[in-house]
Amino acid sequence: MIIHGGMPIKGMPLLLFCTTIIINITNMTVKEIFDHPAVKAVEMEILDTIRDEERCRKGEDAKLAVQHLLSVRKRILNGMFEWTDEYYSLLSEFNKALVEAQCEMRERLFRLSESVKETGLENLEFQGKVFMNYKYSEIHPVQTNRARKMWNVLNGSYDEFIPLYKDGVNSIYFTGPETIPSEKETVYISEETENWNEGLDREKTRGMKLCYAFHNLYEHTTFSILDLLWVRDFYIDINAESSHYTGSDDCDDIDWKDFDYND
C-alpha cells in the first residue's frame, strides 16, 4: 500500500511530510502496526512538537503542525489496518458503549431539567456533552507511554487539536423537558438512516445500527480506527444555565452613524 505523507510544513523535518511511504501491511498485528517505523516517526514528531510547551501553546504554527501530523498519522494507521471479524466485533461493542453513553447523557439531562423546573428560575438552558474517557483504555493491546501520551493529545487533555471533537462525540441543547430530543434523535438514528456505516463493508456491518457519533469520529476527525475500537468508558458533562435581568431586558437603540462627542 502507498500512503502519501502530505505537504511540508515550515520547521518540520521533510521525512514526515514530503514523500511517499511504502508500507507492507500483510496480516500485521496491532502491536506490529504501532511498532512500524512510519508510525513511530510521526508520533515522535507530534510529541516532540508538543514537548516545546511555550511554542505549542502560544504558537499557532506549531498547533497547525500537530493537526497536520495527526492527519498523517490517521492515514498511515488506517492504511495499515485490515478489517477482520474480530475487529467488526470490537466495532459493535464500541458502538454499543457509545450509544449507551449518549442515552445516559440524555437521561441525566432530562432528570436535571425536571428538578430545576420546580425552582421557578427563568430562561433555562440545558446542555449535555459526551467525551471518550480521558484515561487511556486498559484493554487496548498497545500499553506504552507513547500510546498514553498520544491519547492525551487526541482527547483534548493537552490542547484542542481536533476542532470537531471540541464538544465531544455528541452534544445536545434544549430549553426544557418538553423540548428534549428522543433517544433516536440523540444518536441520529431514524427510519431513513438507521446505520451510519459509510466507508465500511455494508454486509459485515448490517444490523449494527452504527450511530452518527461513530461516523463523525471515523470519517471527520483525526482519530484512527485503532484509537477507537477499544474505548468503552466515557465522560458525561451536563449543565443548566439560567439568566435574569434585575431591571429592563431592553437594549439601547443606538445609531452608530450619529455622534455627539463634539457637542
C-alpha positions as CSV (number, residue, x, y, z in Angstrom):
1,M,0.0,0.0,0.0
2,I,1.2,3.5,-0.8
3,I,0.5,6.3,1.7
4,H,1.2,9.9,1.0
5,G,2.6,11.9,3.9
6,G,1.3,15.3,2.7
7,M,2.8,18.7,2.1
8,P,5.9,20.0,4.0
9,I,5.4,22.5,6.9
10,K,8.0,25.1,7.7
11,G,10.2,23.9,10.5
12,M,9.2,20.3,10.4
13,P,11.5,17.5,9.1
14,L,11.0,16.7,5.5
15,L,10.8,12.9,6.3
16,L,7.2,13.1,7.6
17,F,5.6,15.4,5.1
18,C,7.1,15.2,1.7
19,T,7.3,11.8,0.2
20,T,5.6,8.6,-0.2
21,I,5.8,5.9,2.4
22,I,5.7,2.4,1.2
23,I,4.2,0.0,3.7
24,N,3.8,-3.7,3.7
25,I,0.6,-4.5,5.6
26,T,0.2,-8.2,5.3
27,N,-1.5,-9.6,8.4
28,M,0.1,-7.2,10.8
29,T,-1.0,-7.3,14.5
30,V,-2.0,-4.1,16.3
31,K,1.3,-4.1,18.2
32,E,3.3,-4.6,14.9
33,I,1.4,-1.6,13.3
34,F,2.3,0.7,16.2
35,D,5.9,-0.5,16.2
36,H,6.2,0.2,12.5
37,P,8.9,2.9,11.8
38,A,6.4,5.1,9.9
39,V,4.0,5.2,12.9
40,K,6.8,5.7,15.4
41,A,8.3,8.5,13.3
42,V,5.0,10.5,13.0
43,E,4.1,10.0,16.7
44,M,7.5,11.0,17.9
45,E,7.3,14.1,15.7
46,I,4.0,15.0,17.3
47,L,5.2,14.5,20.8
48,D,8.5,16.4,20.1
49,T,6.5,19.4,18.8
50,I,4.3,19.3,21.9
51,R,7.2,19.0,24.2
52,D,8.1,22.6,23.5
53,E,5.2,23.8,25.6
54,E,5.9,27.5,25.0
55,R,5.9,27.2,21.3
56,C,2.9,24.8,21.1
57,R,0.6,26.7,23.5
58,K,1.3,30.1,22.1
59,G,2.4,29.5,18.5
60,E,-0.4,28.8,16.0
61,D,2.1,27.4,13.5
62,A,3.1,24.6,16.0
63,K,-0.6,23.8,16.6
64,L,-1.3,23.6,12.9
65,A,1.7,21.4,12.5
66,V,0.4,19.0,15.1
67,Q,-3.0,18.9,13.5
68,H,-1.4,18.1,10.1
69,L,0.7,15.4,11.7
70,L,-2.4,13.9,13.3
71,S,-4.0,13.7,9.8
72,V,-0.8,12.0,8.5
73,R,-0.9,9.6,11.5
74,K,-4.5,8.7,10.8
75,R,-3.9,8.0,7.1
76,I,-0.9,5.7,8.0
77,L,-2.7,3.8,10.7
78,N,-6.0,3.4,8.8
79,G,-4.0,2.4,5.7
80,M,-2.1,-0.4,7.6
81,F,-5.3,-1.6,9.2
82,E,-7.2,-4.5,7.7
83,W,-10.8,-5.4,8.9
84,T,-11.4,-8.9,10.3
85,D,-14.3,-10.5,12.0
86,E,-12.7,-9.8,15.4
87,Y,-12.4,-6.1,14.6
88,Y,-16.0,-5.9,13.4
89,S,-17.0,-7.4,16.8
90,L,-14.9,-4.8,18.6
91,L,-16.6,-2.1,16.5
92,S,-20.0,-3.4,17.5
93,E,-19.0,-3.3,21.2
94,F,-17.6,0.2,20.8
95,N,-20.8,1.4,19.1
96,K,-23.0,-0.1,21.8
97,A,-21.0,1.6,24.5
98,L,-21.1,4.9,22.5
99,V,-24.9,4.7,22.1
100,E,-25.4,3.9,25.8
101,A,-23.2,6.8,26.9
102,Q,-25.2,9.3,24.7
103,C,-28.5,7.9,26.0
104,E,-27.3,8.2,29.6
105,M,-26.3,11.8,29.0
106,R,-29.8,12.5,27.6
107,E,-31.4,10.8,30.7
108,R,-29.3,12.7,33.1
109,L,-30.1,16.0,31.4
110,F,-33.8,15.1,31.5
111,R,-33.7,14.5,35.2
112,L,-31.8,17.7,35.8
113,S,-34.3,19.7,33.8
114,E,-37.2,18.2,35.7
115,S,-35.6,19.0,39.1
116,V,-34.6,22.6,38.1
117,K,-38.1,23.3,36.6
118,E,-39.5,23.3,40.1
119,T,-37.2,26.2,41.2
120,G,-39.1,28.7,39.1
121,L,-35.9,30.0,37.5
122,E,-36.2,31.9,34.2
123,N,-34.7,31.5,30.8
124,L,-33.3,28.0,31.5
125,E,-30.9,26.3,29.1
126,F,-29.6,22.8,29.3
127,Q,-26.6,21.3,27.6
128,G,-25.0,17.8,27.7
129,K,-21.8,16.6,26.2
130,V,-20.2,13.1,25.9
131,F,-16.4,12.6,25.6
132,M,-14.4,9.5,25.4
133,N,-12.8,8.8,28.7
134,Y,-9.6,10.8,29.3
135,K,-7.9,7.7,30.7
136,Y,-6.3,5.5,28.1
137,S,-8.2,2.2,27.6
138,E,-6.8,-0.6,29.7
139,I,-8.0,-3.2,27.2
140,H,-6.1,-1.6,24.2
141,P,-3.5,-4.2,23.0
142,V,-0.8,-1.5,23.0
143,Q,0.1,-0.3,26.5
144,T,3.1,2.1,26.2
145,N,3.9,5.5,27.5
146,R,3.9,6.7,23.9
147,A,0.4,5.4,23.4
148,R,-0.9,7.1,26.6
149,K,0.7,10.4,25.6
150,M,-0.8,10.2,22.1
151,W,-4.3,9.5,23.7
152,N,-3.9,12.7,25.7
153,V,-3.0,14.6,22.6
154,L,-6.1,13.2,20.8
155,N,-8.7,13.6,23.5
156,G,-8.0,17.3,24.2
157,S,-6.3,16.9,27.6
158,Y,-3.3,18.9,26.3
159,D,-5.0,21.2,23.8
160,E,-7.8,21.2,21.2
161,F,-6.0,19.7,18.3
162,I,-9.2,18.2,16.8
163,P,-11.8,21.0,16.3
164,L,-14.7,18.7,15.5
165,Y,-14.1,17.0,18.9
166,K,-14.3,20.2,20.9
167,D,-17.8,19.3,22.2
168,G,-17.0,15.6,22.4
169,V,-18.6,12.7,20.5
170,N,-22.0,14.4,20.8
171,S,-23.7,17.3,22.5
172,I,-27.4,18.3,22.9
173,Y,-29.0,21.5,23.8
174,F,-32.6,22.3,24.8
175,T,-34.6,24.8,26.9
176,G,-36.9,22.5,28.9
177,P,-38.1,18.9,29.4
178,E,-40.7,19.2,26.7
179,T,-38.1,20.0,24.0
180,I,-35.6,17.3,24.8
181,P,-34.8,15.1,21.8
182,S,-35.8,11.4,21.8
183,E,-33.1,8.7,22.2
184,K,-33.2,8.0,18.5
185,E,-32.9,11.7,17.7
186,T,-30.0,11.9,20.2
187,V,-27.9,9.3,18.3
188,Y,-29.3,10.4,14.9
189,I,-30.9,7.1,14.1
190,S,-34.1,7.2,12.0
191,E,-36.1,5.1,9.6
192,E,-34.3,6.9,6.7
193,T,-30.8,6.4,8.3
194,E,-30.6,3.6,10.8
195,N,-26.9,2.6,10.2
196,W,-24.1,5.2,9.7
197,N,-21.8,2.7,8.0
198,E,-20.4,4.7,5.1
199,G,-16.9,3.6,4.1
200,L,-17.4,0.1,5.7
201,D,-18.3,-3.3,4.4
202,R,-22.2,-3.0,4.3
203,E,-22.7,-6.7,4.7
204,K,-20.4,-7.0,7.7
205,T,-22.0,-4.0,9.4
206,R,-25.6,-4.9,8.5
207,G,-27.7,-4.6,11.6
208,M,-25.1,-2.9,13.7
209,K,-27.0,0.4,13.7
210,L,-23.8,2.4,13.9
211,C,-24.6,5.8,15.3
212,Y,-23.7,9.2,13.8
213,A,-21.2,9.8,16.6
214,F,-19.1,6.9,15.3
215,H,-19.4,8.1,11.7
216,N,-18.2,11.5,12.7
217,L,-15.2,10.2,14.7
218,Y,-14.3,7.7,11.9
219,E,-14.8,10.0,8.9
220,H,-14.4,13.6,10.0
221,T,-11.8,13.7,12.9
222,T,-8.2,12.6,13.1
223,F,-8.9,9.6,15.5
224,S,-7.8,6.5,13.7
225,I,-9.9,3.3,13.8
226,L,-7.2,1.8,16.0
227,D,-7.7,4.6,18.6
228,L,-11.5,3.8,18.8
229,L,-12.1,0.1,18.8
230,W,-11.1,-0.5,22.5
231,V,-12.9,2.5,24.0
232,R,-15.6,1.5,26.4
233,D,-15.7,4.3,29.0
234,F,-16.9,7.9,28.6
235,Y,-17.1,11.2,30.4
236,I,-20.5,12.9,30.6
237,D,-20.8,16.6,31.2
238,I,-24.3,18.2,31.9
239,N,-25.2,21.6,33.0
240,A,-28.1,24.0,33.4
241,E,-27.9,27.8,33.0
242,S,-30.4,30.5,33.9
243,S,-30.3,34.2,33.1
244,H,-32.2,37.0,34.8
245,Y,-32.3,40.8,34.4
246,T,-32.8,42.8,37.6
247,G,-34.1,45.7,35.5
248,S,-35.4,46.0,32.0
249,D,-34.2,43.5,29.4
250,D,-34.4,46.1,26.6
251,C,-31.2,47.1,24.8
252,D,-30.3,50.6,23.9
253,D,-31.3,51.6,20.3
254,I,-28.1,53.1,19.1
255,D,-27.5,54.8,15.7
256,W,-23.7,54.2,15.3
257,K,-23.6,56.8,12.5
258,D,-24.7,59.5,14.8
259,F,-22.4,61.0,17.4
260,D,-22.4,63.9,19.8
261,Y,-18.8,63.8,21.1
262,N,-18.1,67.4,19.9
263,D,-21.4,68.9,21.1
